[in-house]
């Protein structure tokens, strides 16, 4: 037994070993703490984006497509972001495990606490609009993200089922509008009998029927919610065609 | 002559004092003078060697390598130790990690040794023996042999908690800190390990009777 002790002590002396300095461990703990906090903050931003995407969703139009509330919910869930939240929660949980006392807390308590914290911070982030710049940056710099968003919007274009959605390209003095739907096709719609006030660039959704290759007759029309909806008043109710 | 006797006497007093010091005090002293670290090695060498042997079944040479690495790591990380944990849990955790890492690197098969003259080892056998219905058992060697085989058949996580709880006499908090799992999970794992052990031991007992 003394042989091992002698070997250890000799190695310490011979190689002039000294205990690693305190700051080395302090730095490691700070980095770990920062990583946990960052993960939770990123998760919170994702929560804010999910809240925004669900609030911006036009449930009336979706329900027209799917016919049920549950199907509507499944149709428009921002799965990517929900998956991302899951990943951040898992990462936070794993990182907490590597802290000195993380293992002493029940995993269920850690999971609940991180979810509650992410939801609270996420709601706050949504409240102050912190999610918008994040999404705008992703849209601009990440092509797959933009494509994913276009695909989600395109789900609102089902002309065979009497639903189109898109952006107003032109408005004539007679209140005939040209709208480019989210699949890229252009339609002309007569709004002369509507009290709806169209503007170029406005995103709208319409329920009605296809008249011919170019014309769509609306039964009701609605402005889609957009990012700036928090700051601007919208024409949120349906405008019916009584002609 | 007189001086060297006095020096020897001083040295003995110092050694006696060191032996009375707590682990935390020895850590503080080791940070100032590496020679004091030897006292911690003295204090834990036997225990850790026995623990590593129980969870790995490795030979003396491999165990020495593991222990050397454990103590060197402990020394290098002395500044990371804090009093929120017992030093014992901390150094057992390092030993556990080193043993697992050694086994992974060397891909050695684990066989758990139970036959020993050590008192604590026999206490493990007693505890486990009480957990299963072995009233019919008459020969101690048969029981030991069967328990050894049963332990061999347990998954690592079950074997580890049983060794820590019954051989090393650790409480749930210490096991929780060594294996890095919540106390509730420790309790559940111990219960499952005992159940699994009973199951395996009973099967083996039946087989033995059938064989006999």
HADDOCK unambig.tbl for C-alpha pairs under 7 A between the chains (distance, minus, plus):
assign (segid A and resid 5 and name CA) (segid B and resid 38 and name CA) 6.49 0.50 0.50
assign (segid A and resid 5 and name CA) (segid B and resid 41 and name CA) 6.26 0.50 0.50
assign (segid A and resid 8 and name CA) (segid B and resid 68 and name CA) 6.31 0.50 0.50
assign (segid A and resid 8 and name CA) (segid B and resid 72 and name CA) 6.99 0.50 0.50
assign (segid A and resid 9 and name CA) (segid B and resid 38 and name CA) 6.81 0.50 0.50
assign (segid A and resid 18 and name CA) (segid B and resid 76 and name CA) 6.32 0.50 0.50
assign (segid A and resid 19 and name CA) (segid B and resid 31 and name CA) 7.00 0.50 0.50
assign (segid A and resid 19 and name CA) (segid B and resid 75 and name CA) 5.95 0.50 0.50
assign (segid A and resid 19 and name CA) (segid B and resid 76 and name CA) 4.02 0.50 0.50
assign (segid A and resid 19 and name CA) (segid B and resid 77 and name CA) 5.81 0.50 0.50
assign (segid A and resid 19 and name CA) (segid B and resid 78 and name CA) 5.98 0.50 0.50
assign (segid A and resid 19 and name CA) (segid B and resid 79 and name CA) 6.62 0.50 0.50
assign (segid A and resid 20 and name CA) (segid B and resid 76 and name CA) 5.50 0.50 0.50
assign (segid A and resid 20 and name CA) (segid B and resid 77 and name CA) 5.98 0.50 0.50
assign (segid A and resid 20 and name CA) (segid B and resid 79 and name CA) 6.66 0.50 0.50
assign (segid A and resid 21 and name CA) (segid B and resid 79 and name CA) 6.53 0.50 0.50
assign (segid A and resid 22 and name CA) (segid B and resid 79 and name CA) 5.36 0.50 0.50
assign (segid A and resid 22 and name CA) (segid B and resid 80 and name CA) 6.89 0.50 0.50
assign (segid A and resid 25 and name CA) (segid B and resid 80 and name CA) 6.07 0.50 0.50
assign (segid A and resid 103 and name CA) (segid B and resid 180 and name CA) 5.28 0.50 0.50
assign (segid A and resid 103 and name CA) (segid B and resid 181 and name CA) 5.11 0.50 0.50
assign (segid A and resid 103 and name CA) (segid B and resid 182 and name CA) 5.36 0.50 0.50
assign (segid A and resid 104 and name CA) (segid B and resid 181 and name CA) 6.66 0.50 0.50
assign (segid A and resid 104 and name CA) (segid B and resid 182 and name CA) 4.71 0.50 0.50
assign (segid A and resid 104 and name CA) (segid B and resid 183 and name CA) 6.72 0.50 0.50
assign (segid A and resid 105 and name CA) (segid B and resid 182 and name CA) 6.00 0.50 0.50
assign (segid A and resid 106 and name CA) (segid B and resid 182 and name CA) 5.75 0.50 0.50
